[in-house]
Amino acid sequence: MKVLIIDDEEKSRKLLKLLLEENCPRISEISSAGNLQEGVRLINEIEPEIVFLDIEMPGYSGIQLFEFFAPEQIKFQVIFTTAYSEYAVKAFKLNAVDYLLKPLRDEQVAAAVDKAIDELGKSQINERLTELRNTLQASKVKKIGLPVSNGVLFVKFEDLILLEADRMYTKVYTSSNGEILVSKPLKFFVDMLSEATEFYKPHRSYLINLKFLKQYVSSDGGYIVMENDKAVSISKDKKDEFLQLMQGV
């Protein structure tokens, strides 16, 4: 298993190399590059299975690496290493792209490598990276990546009807792809969509898109009906807030 580290900081390259050598026995060869151009050359030369890529480098952003390759050439898994802003970290999560926050930790590196090896040859890396680039360049995120059995499904915010907690999973109801069961807890999506004002949490088990409201029913303690006819509970302490909110819709 061959790994390439692309990072402009020599100390960061040496630390990551050490962590890989000490914690990842399946890795047989580790190469490194101090800039993006050298990284592109080494990818073509050694054909690594995993690339650790710093997103903040002088001259080029790490995400621009993929401008140097045709989609069919990107057969390697990418793990971003970054001390980037909270917004960028949210972008990685939204688009289901793996990343490690600096300073790096041995257990995090080992887990990321194991995950990357498991995903080799079966993940939609081209689509995920394209969406990530668009997300980082856009002023406002428009899609969210949902991990599914055969890769990642990208769904527009405007197609999300509601999300329902199902223990450590989440049922995602969409207008374009029906119901999708995702192996992430509801809190993950609540955090990811916290800045999208169209989403509202009327109950600990639900996150709804207010654009898909169909009806408020006052009987049986009060509940919401969405446009897909799914009934959604309202917590007692949220009822007044919800009704007040609806006056402005």
Sequence and secondary structure as in RCSB ss.txt:
>XXXX:A:sequence
MKVLIIDDEEKSRKLLKLLLEENCPRISEISSAGNLQEGVRLINEIEPEIVFLDIEMPGYSGIQLFEFFAPEQIK
FQVIFTTAYSEYAVKAFKLNAVDYLLKPLRDEQVAAAVDKAIDELGKSQINERLTELRNTLQASKVKKIGLPVSN
GVLFVKFEDLILLEADRMYTKVYTSSNGEILVSKPLKFFVDMLSEATEFYKPHRSYLINLKFLKQYVSSDGGYIV
MENDKAVSISKDKKDEFLQLMQGV
>XXXX:A:secstr
 EEEEE S HHHHHHHHHHHHHH TT  EEEEESSHHHHHHHHHHH  SEEEEES  SSS GGGGGGGS GGG  
SEEEEEE   HHHHHHHHHTT  EEESS  HHHHHHHHHHHHHHTTTS HHHHHHHHHHHHHSSS  EEEEEETT
EEEEEEGGGEEEEEEETTEEEEEETTTEEEEESS HHHHHHHTTT TTEEEEETTEEEEGGGEEEEE STT EEE
ETT  EEE  GGGHHHHHHHHTT 
